[in-house]
Amino acid sequence: MSVLSRRSEGISEGGPNVYIYAPQDDGMRVYFATSIRGAGSDLELAREVISILKDEGHDVVNEEIYLPGSPDETADDSYVFERDMKMLGEADILLADVTHPSLGVGYEICEALRRGKEVIAFYRRGTKVSKLISGNPDLILLEFSDVRELLRGILSALGHTGRVRLG
């Protein structure tokens, strides 16, 4: 059985800043991918999304990469590759920010799909996303204007149906 359905549906608004969804009984193991070394990296957004996922009971297997002072800049390339592929293997799902072009994120998406992992990719409205991403029927693609809209989309794609306060 698939972790996700292949379609994303909106979730109901339950009042000011309250959106309807409930965490799954057992949280998913999420691998988060975003441009880190490339131009336009948005680590603040990554940290905010990771925080919400953790608050809702999901395990972000590669969270330490996004913490301030991460040693990745000085780590050996082969070490980073082996570590990241191991963590990707441990994850149920890949959540990828494709707003900014990144060879690494593209590689991670292809590897996750090759391994049979579910993939949710997201990007800021107005961004031109590679047609190899936007045209791929094997992933869920979310467009967003603000963080709230992004979080509603992610949580909806994860299949939640209860309440949480977002901001």
C-alpha positions as CSV (number, residue, x, y, z in Angstrom):
1,M,0.0,0.0,0.0
2,S,1.3,3.4,-0.9
3,V,2.2,6.0,1.8
4,L,0.5,8.7,-0.3
5,S,-2.3,8.9,-2.7
6,R,-1.2,10.2,-6.1
7,R,-3.3,13.3,-5.8
8,S,-3.3,16.3,-3.6
9,E,-6.6,17.6,-2.2
10,G,-7.2,20.8,-0.3
11,I,-8.0,20.7,3.4
12,S,-10.7,22.6,5.1
13,E,-10.1,25.8,7.0
14,G,-11.3,25.6,10.5
15,G,-11.2,29.2,11.6
16,P,-8.4,31.8,11.7
17,N,-5.0,30.1,11.4
18,V,-6.5,26.7,12.1
19,Y,-6.4,24.0,9.4
20,I,-8.0,20.6,9.6
21,Y,-5.8,17.5,9.7
22,A,-4.6,14.9,12.2
23,P,-1.2,13.2,12.4
24,Q,-1.0,9.6,11.5
25,D,-0.9,7.1,14.3
26,D,2.7,6.4,13.4
27,G,4.7,9.3,11.9
28,M,6.5,8.9,8.6
29,R,10.3,9.0,8.2
30,V,10.9,12.0,5.9
31,Y,14.0,12.8,3.9
32,F,14.0,16.6,3.2
33,A,15.8,17.9,0.1
34,T,16.6,21.5,-0.9
35,S,19.4,23.4,-2.5
36,I,22.1,24.0,0.1
37,R,25.2,25.0,-1.9
38,G,23.5,26.5,-4.9
39,A,22.1,30.0,-5.4
40,G,18.8,30.8,-3.8
41,S,18.9,28.3,-1.0
42,D,16.1,28.9,1.6
43,L,17.3,27.2,4.8
44,E,14.8,29.2,6.9
45,L,11.9,27.7,5.0
46,A,13.4,24.2,5.3
47,R,13.8,24.6,9.0
48,E,10.2,25.8,9.4
49,V,8.8,22.9,7.4
50,I,11.0,20.4,9.3
51,S,9.8,21.9,12.6
52,I,6.1,21.4,11.7
53,L,6.7,17.9,10.5
54,K,8.5,17.0,13.8
55,D,5.7,18.6,15.9
56,E,3.2,16.4,14.1
57,G,5.1,13.2,14.9
58,H,7.2,12.7,11.8
59,D,10.9,11.9,11.9
60,V,13.0,14.0,9.5
61,V,15.9,11.6,9.1
62,N,18.4,14.2,7.8
63,E,17.4,17.1,10.0
64,E,20.9,17.7,11.3
65,I,22.0,18.9,7.8
66,Y,19.7,21.9,8.2
67,L,20.8,22.9,11.7
68,P,23.0,26.0,12.1
69,G,26.6,25.1,12.0
70,S,26.2,21.9,10.1
71,P,29.7,20.5,9.3
72,D,28.7,19.5,5.7
73,E,30.7,22.3,4.1
74,T,34.0,20.7,5.3
75,A,32.9,17.1,5.1
76,D,34.4,14.7,2.5
77,D,32.2,14.4,-0.6
78,S,32.1,10.6,-0.5
79,Y,31.1,10.7,3.2
80,V,28.2,13.1,2.4
81,F,27.1,10.9,-0.5
82,E,27.2,7.6,1.5
83,R,25.5,9.2,4.5
84,D,22.7,10.8,2.5
85,M,22.0,7.7,0.4
86,K,21.8,5.7,3.7
87,M,19.3,8.2,5.2
88,L,17.3,8.3,2.0
89,G,17.1,4.5,2.2
90,E,15.7,4.8,5.7
91,A,13.0,7.2,4.8
92,D,9.4,6.5,3.8
93,I,9.1,9.6,1.7
94,L,11.2,12.4,0.0
95,L,10.0,15.9,0.4
96,A,11.9,18.2,-2.0
97,D,12.0,21.9,-2.5
98,V,12.5,22.4,-6.3
99,T,12.2,26.2,-6.2
100,H,15.9,26.6,-7.0
101,P,17.7,24.4,-9.5
102,S,19.9,21.9,-7.8
103,L,21.7,18.9,-9.2
104,G,21.7,17.3,-5.8
105,V,18.0,17.6,-5.3
106,G,17.3,16.2,-8.8
107,Y,19.6,13.3,-8.1
108,E,17.8,12.6,-4.8
109,I,14.4,12.7,-6.5
110,C,15.5,10.2,-9.1
111,E,17.1,7.9,-6.5
112,A,14.0,8.0,-4.3
113,L,11.7,7.2,-7.3
114,R,14.1,4.4,-8.3
115,R,13.9,2.9,-4.8
116,G,10.1,3.1,-4.9
117,K,9.8,6.0,-2.4
118,E,7.0,8.4,-2.5
119,V,8.0,12.0,-3.6
120,I,6.4,15.3,-2.9
121,A,8.1,18.2,-4.7
122,F,7.2,21.8,-4.0
123,Y,8.1,25.2,-5.4
124,R,7.2,28.9,-5.1
125,R,4.5,30.1,-7.4
126,G,6.0,31.9,-10.5
127,T,9.1,29.6,-10.5
128,K,9.9,27.8,-13.8
129,V,10.4,24.2,-12.7
130,S,12.1,21.7,-14.9
131,K,9.7,19.8,-17.1
132,L,11.3,16.6,-16.0
133,I,9.9,17.4,-12.6
134,S,6.6,19.0,-13.5
135,G,5.8,16.4,-16.1
136,N,6.6,13.4,-13.9
137,P,3.4,11.5,-13.0
138,D,5.2,9.5,-10.3
139,L,5.5,12.5,-7.9
140,I,3.2,15.0,-6.2
141,L,3.9,18.6,-7.2
142,L,2.8,21.4,-5.0
143,E,2.9,25.1,-5.9
144,F,2.7,27.7,-3.1
145,S,2.7,31.4,-2.4
146,D,3.3,31.5,1.3
147,V,4.4,29.1,4.1
148,R,0.9,28.5,5.3
149,E,-0.2,27.4,1.8
150,L,2.8,25.2,1.5
151,L,2.2,23.5,4.9
152,R,-1.5,22.9,4.0
153,G,-0.5,21.3,0.8
154,I,2.2,19.1,2.4
155,L,-0.1,18.0,5.2
156,S,-2.9,17.3,2.7
157,A,-0.6,15.3,0.5
158,L,0.4,13.3,3.6
159,G,-3.3,12.4,4.0
160,H,-4.1,14.1,7.3
161,T,-7.6,14.8,8.5
162,G,-7.8,16.6,11.9
163,R,-6.7,19.9,13.5
164,V,-3.5,21.8,14.0
165,R,-2.7,25.5,14.5
166,L,-0.3,26.9,11.8
167,G,1.1,30.2,12.9
